[in-house]
């Protein structure tokens, strides 16, 4: 089974590269405004995320609910992708339509720690209240 998954992932990466090389925009969206970058962040396809970023995909693209790829990766607890997106310029302070940052939606401890560190480096400080987290300048 693992061999099939590896083969399918390699094939998918090949197809994505071929599409990008033929001129397909890495920022095409579906009916919900999701880009390939959003979906690959949900599915934890690290190699394809890197390929899309290398092809110029917008790291801060927003879907119809104003979710960025960083929101998607953080919500899914994909710490490695969160780090990759931050290194590519993702805005950790971007808020979705509900006013939530990626940090607010994340439940994975390692990912939360990474986001806290990044925000601290940007001069933001996580403060907790009984109902929610918010950031003070």
VOBA-1610 file (N, C-alpha, C; in pm, whole numbers, padded with zeros to 5 digits, always signed):
BEGIN
Unk+00081-00120+00000Unk+00000+00000+00000Unk+00085+00126+00000Unk+00195+00126+00077Unk+00283+00243+00082Unk+00343+00271-00055Unk+00379+00165-00126Unk+00435+00181-00260Unk+00339+00249-00355Unk+00211+00215-00344Unk+00108+00277-00428Unk+00096+00425-00396Unk+00098+00459-00266Unk+00088+00599-00225Unk+00207+00679-00276Unk+00325+00625-00259Unk+00447+00694-00305Unk+00440+00714-00456Unk+00399+00610-00528Unk+00387+00620-00673Unk+00287+00728-00712Unk+00170+00730-00645Unk+00068+00830-00676Unk+00116+00971-00644Unk+00189+00988-00534Unk+00241+01121-00499Unk+00344+01168-00600Unk+00430+01078-00644Unk+00530+01113-00745Unk+00462+01149-00876Unk+00360+01072-00913Unk+00285+01100-01035Unk+00214+01234-01025Unk+00153+01262-00911Unk+00084+01390-00892Unk+00181+01507-00902Unk+00297+01495-00839Unk+00398+01600-00847Unk+00442+01621-00992Unk+00462+01512-01066Unk+00498+01522-01208Unk+00390+01597-01285Unk+00264+01561-01262Unk+00154+01626-01334Unk+00144+01775-01300Unk+00162+01809-01174Unk+00159+01950-01134Unk+00271+02027-01204Unk+00389+01970-01205Unk+00502+02037-01274Unk+00473+02056-01422Unk+00416+01953-01485Unk+00384+01962-01628Unk+00281+02073-01653Unk+00179+02079-01570Unk+00077+02184-01586Unk+00138+02323-01568Unk+00220+02339-01466Unk+00284+02469-01442Unk+00378+02506-01556Unk+00453+02408-01606Unk+00545+02432-01717Unk+00472+02466-01846Unk+00347+02421-01859Unk+00269+02452-01979Unk+00197+02586-01968Unk+00217+02656-01856Unk+00161+02790-01843Unk+00037+02802-01756Unk-00007+02694-01696Unk-00124+02701-01606Unk-00085+02781-01482Unk-00169+02873-01443Unk-00142+02958-01327Unk-00148+02876-01198Unk-00051+02896-01109Unk-00056+02826-00981Unk-00164+02883-00888Unk-00228+02992-00929Unk-00328+03058-00845Unk-00472+03039-00894Unk-00494+02941-00982Unk-00632+02912-01022Unk-00713+02873-00899Unk-00842+02907-00900Unk-00927+02879-00784Unk-01046+02793-00826Unk-01100+02719-00728Unk-01225+02645-00752Unk-01343+02733-00712Unk-01462+02674-00709Unk-01583+02753-00680Unk-01585+02811-00539Unk-01503+02757-00449Unk-01494+02809-00313Unk-01375+02903-00294Unk-01306+02932-00402Unk-01190+03020-00394Unk-01063+02951-00348Unk-01067+02818-00332Unk-00947+02744-00292Unk-00849+02735-00408Unk-00724+02763-00378Unk-00618+02742-00476Unk-00558+02603-00454Unk-00474+02561-00546Unk-00402+02435-00528Unk-00317+02441-00401Unk-00265+02559-00370Unk-00183+02574-00250Unk-00266+02547-00124Unk-00388+02601-00119Unk-00478+02572-00006Unk-00496+02420+00009Unk-00534+02356-00102Unk-00566+02213-00096Unk-00444+02129-00059Unk-00328+02163-00111Unk-00208+02087-00078Unk-00166+02109+00068Unk-00200+02224+00123Unk-00174+02247+00266Unk-00268+02164+00353Unk-00389+02144+00308Unk-00484+02058+00379Unk-00436+01913+00372Unk-00391+01872+00254Unk-00353+01732+00232Unk-00210+01700+00271Unk-00133+01800+00316Unk+00005+01781+00360Unk+00097+01732+00248Unk+00079+01788+00129Unk+00164+01755+00014Unk+00280+01854+00008Unk+00380+01830+00091Unk+00491+01924+00108Unk+00562+01952-00024Unk+00593+01847-00100Unk+00668+01867-00225Unk+00589+01950-00326Unk+00459+01930-00330Unk+00377+02007-00424Unk+00362+02150-00375Unk+00350+02170-00245Unk+00347+02306-00191Unk+00474+02380-00233Unk+00589+02317-00218Unk+00715+02381-00257Unk+00717+02409-00407Unk+00669+02316-00486Unk+00662+02333-00631Unk+00574+02453-00667Unk+00458+02463-00604Unk+00367+02575-00630Unk+00428+02708-00588Unk+00494+02710-00473Unk+00560+02832-00428Unk+00671+02872-00524Unk+00748+02774-00569Unk+00856+02801-00666Unk+00800+02857-00796Unk+00676+02818-00830Unk+00612+02865-00953Unk+00542+02999-00933Unk+00552+03056-00813Unk+00496+03189-00790Unk+00356+03191-00730Unk+00311+03080-00676Unk+00178+03078-00612Unk+00173+03182-00500Unk+00060+03247-00487Unk+00042+03349-00384Unk+00029+03283-00248Unk+00129+03305-00163Unk+00131+03242-00031Unk+00021+03295+00060Unk-00032+03413+00029Unk-00138+03473+00110Unk-00273+03477+00037Unk-00291+03389-00060Unk-00418+03383-00133Unk-00531+03356-00035Unk-00645+03421-00058Unk-00762+03402+00029Unk-00873+03331-00048Unk-00938+03236+00018Unk-01055+03172-00042Unk-01179+03257-00013Unk-01295+03203-00041Unk-01418+03282-00024Unk-01449+03314+00122Unk-01388+03242+00216Unk-01405+03270+00359Unk-01281+03340+00418Unk-01196+03390+00329Unk-01073+03461+00362Unk-00968+03374+00434Unk-00979+03242+00417Unk-00876+03153+00470Unk-00756+03157+00378Unk-00638+03164+00436Unk-00514+03156+00360Unk-00462+03012+00368Unk-00363+02978+00287Unk-00300+02847+00302Unk-00245+02825+00444Unk-00200+02932+00510Unk-00150+02919+00646Unk-00262+02877+00742Unk-00381+02933+00725Unk-00496+02889+00806Unk-00517+02739+00787Unk-00514+02694+00662Unk-00538+02552+00631Unk-00433+02463+00695Unk-00306+02497+00676Unk-00198+02414+00729Unk-00200+02411+00882Unk-00224+02526+00944Unk-00224+02533+01091Unk-00342+02456+01149Unk-00459+02469+01088Unk-00578+02399+01135Unk-00557+02248+01131Unk-00485+02203+01029Unk-00459+02059+01014Unk-00338+02013+01096Unk-00268+02105+01159Unk-00153+02068+01241Unk-00031+02027+01162Unk-00017+02080+01041Unk+00097+02048+00956Unk+00211+02147+00982Unk+00285+02122+01090Unk+00388+02215+01137Unk+00492+02244+01030Unk+00536+02141+00960Unk+00637+02162+00855Unk+00588+02255+00746Unk+00462+02241+00708Unk+00405+02331+00607Unk+00389+02472+00661Unk+00350+02484+00786Unk+00339+02617+00847Unk+00475+02687+00841Unk+00579+02616+00875Unk+00713+02674+00870Unk+00751+02712+00728Unk+00723+02625+00632Unk+00753+02653+00491Unk+00677+02776+00443Unk+00550+02786+00477Unk+00470+02902+00435Unk+00520+03031+00499Unk+00554+03026+00627Unk+00609+03145+00694Unk+00737+03189+00626Unk+00825+03094+00594Unk+00951+03126+00527Unk+00926+03186+00389Unk+00814+03150+00328Unk+00779+03202+00195Unk+00704+03334+00202Unk+00680+03385+00324Unk+00616+03516+00339Unk+00472+03514+00382Unk+00421+03402+00429Unk+00283+03397+00477Unk+00266+03491+00596Unk+00152+03557+00599Unk+00121+03653+00705Unk+00053+03583+00822Unk+00122+03565+00935Unk+00060+03495+01048Unk-00051+03576+01114Unk-00063+03703+01081Unk-00166+03787+01141Unk-00290+03802+01052Unk-00290+03736+00935Unk-00406+03742+00846Unk-00527+03680+00916Unk-00642+03748+00903Unk-00764+03697+00965Unk-00863+03652+00857Unk-00938+03548+00890Unk-01040+03499+00798Unk-01170+03577+00819Unk-01276+03534+00752Unk-01403+03607+00759Unk-01463+03608+00900Unk-01423+03512+00982Unk-01471+03507+01121Unk-01379+03581+01217Unk-01276+03646+01162Unk-01183+03721+01246Unk-01076+03636+01313Unk-01056+03514+01265Unk-00958+03424+01325Unk-00827+03422+01246Unk-00718+03429+01320Unk-00586+03404+01263Unk-00563+03254+01262Unk-00458+03210+01192Unk-00422+03068+01191Unk-00402+03017+01333Unk-00341+03098+01417Unk-00316+03062+01557Unk-00445+03028+01630Unk-00549+03106+01604Unk-00677+03088+01673Unk-00743+02954+01639Unk-00712+02901+01521Unk-00777+02780+01473Unk-00697+02653+01499Unk-00573+02671+01541Unk-00480+02559+01556Unk-00497+02492+01692Unk-00492+02359+01693Unk-00499+02283+01818Unk-00374+02199+01841Unk-00281+02199+01746Unk-00159+02120+01756Unk-00053+02199+01832Unk-00001+02143+01941Unk+00094+02214+02028Unk+00220+02261+01955Unk+00280+02174+01875Unk+00404+02212+01805Unk+00378+02327+01707Unk+00264+02321+01640Unk+00230+02428+01545Unk+00200+02557+01618Unk+00129+02548+01730Unk+00101+02667+01812Unk+00232+02731+01859Unk+00325+02651+01906Unk+00453+02704+01953Unk+00527+02774+01840Unk+00525+02716+01720Unk+00591+02779+01606Unk+00525+02913+01574Unk+00393+02917+01570Unk+00322+03041+01541Unk+00348+03146+01648Unk+00351+03106+01774Unk+00383+03199+01883Unk+00522+03258+01866Unk+00618+03174+01829Unk+00756+03221+01810Unk+00763+03321+01694Unk+00696+03288+01585Unk+00697+03378+01468Unk+00634+03512+01503Unk+00522+03509+01575Unk+00455+03633+01611Unk+00537+03714+01710Unk+00605+03645+01800Unk+00692+03716+01895Unk+00805+03786+01821Unk+00859+03720+01719Unk+00964+03782+01638Unk+00913+03906+01566Unk+00784+03910+01536Unk+00722+04024+01468Unk+00668+04127+01567Unk+00698+04107+01695Unk+00654+04202+01796Unk+00513+04181+01845Unk+00455+04066+01816Unk+00321+04034+01863Unk+00334+03937+01979Unk+00239+03943+02072Unk+00243+03858+02190Unk+00109+03788+02207Unk+00113+03657+02221Unk-00011+03581+02243Unk-00056+03601+02387Unk-00180+03638+02404Unk-00238+03654+02537Unk-00365+03571+02542Unk-00384+03498+02648Unk-00502+03414+02656Unk-00605+03474+02750Unk-00729+03453+02715Unk-00842+03484+02802Unk-00917+03354+02818Unk-01012+03343+02910Unk-01083+03216+02926Unk-01150+03166+02799Unk-01203+03255+02715Unk-01276+03212+02597Unk-01192+03206+02470Unk-01084+03283+02461Unk-01015+03293+02334Unk-00874+03343+02350Unk-00801+03338+02243Unk-00668+03397+02238Unk-00677+03524+02156Unk-00600+03624+02192Unk-00592+03742+02107Unk-00450+03793+02115Unk-00415+03882+02025Unk-00278+03931+02017Unk-00275+04080+02043Unk-00182+04119+02126Unk-00165+04259+02160Unk-00040+04312+02093Unk-00044+04431+02039Unk+00075+04488+01976Unk+00184+04518+02077
//
